[in-house]
């Protein structure tokens, strides 16, 4: 099945938590430079967008896999019925 790897997903969420924690700390720090704050907010925003893109990709992959699985199951069910009919006829 295609999609994002669990390690990548957890790494991405860990980095988001790390930057979120930094933003909470620097919000009260009067010595922080505005440019540093902007760059950290920007990095957090990019990480969040990456997270959302990967989440959508994973959801599409799961939906595609589910459809493939259901189609295969239907095909196999029909094939099993045909084989049972042939066995009964003999």
Rosetta constraint file for C-alpha pairs under 8 A:
AtomPair CA 1 CA 61 HARMONIC 6.94 0.50
AtomPair CA 1 CA 62 HARMONIC 7.61 0.50
AtomPair CA 1 CA 65 HARMONIC 6.72 0.50
AtomPair CA 2 CA 58 HARMONIC 7.40 0.50
AtomPair CA 2 CA 61 HARMONIC 5.72 0.50
AtomPair CA 2 CA 62 HARMONIC 8.00 0.50
AtomPair CA 3 CA 54 HARMONIC 7.66 0.50
AtomPair CA 3 CA 57 HARMONIC 6.14 0.50
AtomPair CA 3 CA 58 HARMONIC 4.58 0.50
AtomPair CA 3 CA 61 HARMONIC 5.83 0.50
AtomPair CA 3 CA 62 HARMONIC 7.91 0.50
AtomPair CA 4 CA 8 HARMONIC 6.79 0.50
AtomPair CA 4 CA 9 HARMONIC 6.70 0.50
AtomPair CA 4 CA 54 HARMONIC 6.37 0.50
AtomPair CA 4 CA 55 HARMONIC 7.87 0.50
AtomPair CA 4 CA 57 HARMONIC 7.51 0.50
AtomPair CA 4 CA 58 HARMONIC 6.11 0.50
AtomPair CA 5 CA 9 HARMONIC 6.28 0.50
AtomPair CA 6 CA 10 HARMONIC 6.09 0.50
AtomPair CA 7 CA 11 HARMONIC 5.96 0.50
AtomPair CA 8 CA 12 HARMONIC 6.06 0.50
AtomPair CA 9 CA 13 HARMONIC 6.28 0.50
AtomPair CA 9 CA 51 HARMONIC 7.52 0.50
AtomPair CA 10 CA 14 HARMONIC 5.95 0.50
AtomPair CA 11 CA 15 HARMONIC 6.19 0.50
AtomPair CA 12 CA 16 HARMONIC 6.23 0.50
AtomPair CA 12 CA 47 HARMONIC 6.95 0.50
AtomPair CA 12 CA 51 HARMONIC 6.82 0.50
AtomPair CA 13 CA 17 HARMONIC 6.16 0.50
AtomPair CA 13 CA 51 HARMONIC 7.57 0.50
AtomPair CA 14 CA 18 HARMONIC 6.14 0.50
AtomPair CA 15 CA 19 HARMONIC 6.18 0.50
AtomPair CA 15 CA 47 HARMONIC 7.78 0.50
AtomPair CA 16 CA 20 HARMONIC 6.00 0.50
AtomPair CA 16 CA 44 HARMONIC 6.10 0.50
AtomPair CA 16 CA 47 HARMONIC 6.38 0.50
AtomPair CA 16 CA 48 HARMONIC 7.06 0.50
AtomPair CA 17 CA 21 HARMONIC 6.09 0.50
AtomPair CA 18 CA 22 HARMONIC 6.29 0.50
AtomPair CA 19 CA 23 HARMONIC 6.12 0.50
AtomPair CA 19 CA 40 HARMONIC 6.92 0.50
AtomPair CA 19 CA 41 HARMONIC 7.99 0.50
AtomPair CA 19 CA 43 HARMONIC 7.90 0.50
AtomPair CA 19 CA 44 HARMONIC 6.06 0.50
AtomPair CA 20 CA 24 HARMONIC 6.33 0.50
AtomPair CA 20 CA 44 HARMONIC 7.16 0.50
AtomPair CA 21 CA 25 HARMONIC 6.31 0.50
AtomPair CA 22 CA 26 HARMONIC 6.11 0.50
AtomPair CA 23 CA 27 HARMONIC 5.97 0.50
AtomPair CA 23 CA 37 HARMONIC 7.42 0.50
AtomPair CA 23 CA 40 HARMONIC 7.24 0.50
AtomPair CA 23 CA 41 HARMONIC 7.30 0.50
AtomPair CA 24 CA 28 HARMONIC 7.35 0.50
AtomPair CA 25 CA 29 HARMONIC 6.76 0.50
AtomPair CA 26 CA 30 HARMONIC 7.89 0.50
AtomPair CA 26 CA 32 HARMONIC 6.51 0.50
AtomPair CA 26 CA 37 HARMONIC 7.38 0.50
AtomPair CA 32 CA 36 HARMONIC 6.97 0.50
AtomPair CA 32 CA 37 HARMONIC 7.16 0.50
AtomPair CA 33 CA 37 HARMONIC 6.50 0.50
AtomPair CA 34 CA 38 HARMONIC 6.11 0.50
AtomPair CA 35 CA 39 HARMONIC 6.13 0.50
AtomPair CA 36 CA 40 HARMONIC 6.22 0.50
AtomPair CA 37 CA 41 HARMONIC 6.13 0.50
AtomPair CA 38 CA 42 HARMONIC 5.99 0.50
AtomPair CA 39 CA 43 HARMONIC 6.11 0.50
AtomPair CA 40 CA 44 HARMONIC 6.16 0.50
AtomPair CA 41 CA 45 HARMONIC 6.14 0.50
AtomPair CA 42 CA 46 HARMONIC 6.23 0.50
AtomPair CA 43 CA 47 HARMONIC 6.17 0.50
AtomPair CA 44 CA 48 HARMONIC 6.13 0.50
AtomPair CA 45 CA 49 HARMONIC 6.23 0.50
AtomPair CA 46 CA 50 HARMONIC 6.18 0.50
AtomPair CA 47 CA 51 HARMONIC 6.11 0.50
AtomPair CA 48 CA 52 HARMONIC 6.22 0.50
AtomPair CA 49 CA 53 HARMONIC 6.15 0.50
AtomPair CA 50 CA 54 HARMONIC 6.11 0.50
AtomPair CA 51 CA 55 HARMONIC 6.02 0.50
AtomPair CA 52 CA 56 HARMONIC 6.16 0.50
AtomPair CA 53 CA 57 HARMONIC 6.25 0.50
AtomPair CA 54 CA 58 HARMONIC 6.12 0.50
AtomPair CA 55 CA 59 HARMONIC 6.18 0.50
AtomPair CA 56 CA 60 HARMONIC 6.18 0.50
AtomPair CA 57 CA 61 HARMONIC 6.14 0.50
AtomPair CA 58 CA 62 HARMONIC 6.12 0.50
AtomPair CA 59 CA 63 HARMONIC 6.14 0.50
AtomPair CA 60 CA 64 HARMONIC 6.05 0.50
AtomPair CA 61 CA 65 HARMONIC 6.04 0.50
AtomPair CA 62 CA 66 HARMONIC 6.02 0.50
AtomPair CA 63 CA 67 HARMONIC 6.20 0.50
AtomPair CA 64 CA 68 HARMONIC 6.16 0.50
AtomPair CA 65 CA 69 HARMONIC 6.03 0.50
AtomPair CA 66 CA 70 HARMONIC 6.12 0.50
AtomPair CA 67 CA 71 HARMONIC 6.10 0.50
AtomPair CA 68 CA 72 HARMONIC 6.10 0.50
AtomPair CA 69 CA 73 HARMONIC 6.09 0.50
AtomPair CA 70 CA 74 HARMONIC 6.18 0.50
AtomPair CA 71 CA 75 HARMONIC 6.21 0.50
AtomPair CA 72 CA 76 HARMONIC 6.11 0.50
AtomPair CA 73 CA 77 HARMONIC 6.05 0.50
AtomPair CA 74 CA 78 HARMONIC 6.33 0.50
AtomPair CA 75 CA 79 HARMONIC 6.27 0.50
AtomPair CA 76 CA 80 HARMONIC 6.07 0.50
AtomPair CA 77 CA 81 HARMONIC 6.28 0.50
AtomPair CA 78 CA 82 HARMONIC 6.31 0.50
AtomPair CA 79 CA 83 HARMONIC 6.28 0.50
AtomPair CA 80 CA 84 HARMONIC 6.19 0.50
AtomPair CA 81 CA 85 HARMONIC 6.26 0.50
AtomPair CA 82 CA 86 HARMONIC 6.33 0.50
AtomPair CA 83 CA 87 HARMONIC 6.25 0.50
AtomPair CA 84 CA 88 HARMONIC 6.19 0.50
AtomPair CA 85 CA 89 HARMONIC 6.15 0.50
AtomPair CA 86 CA 90 HARMONIC 6.50 0.50
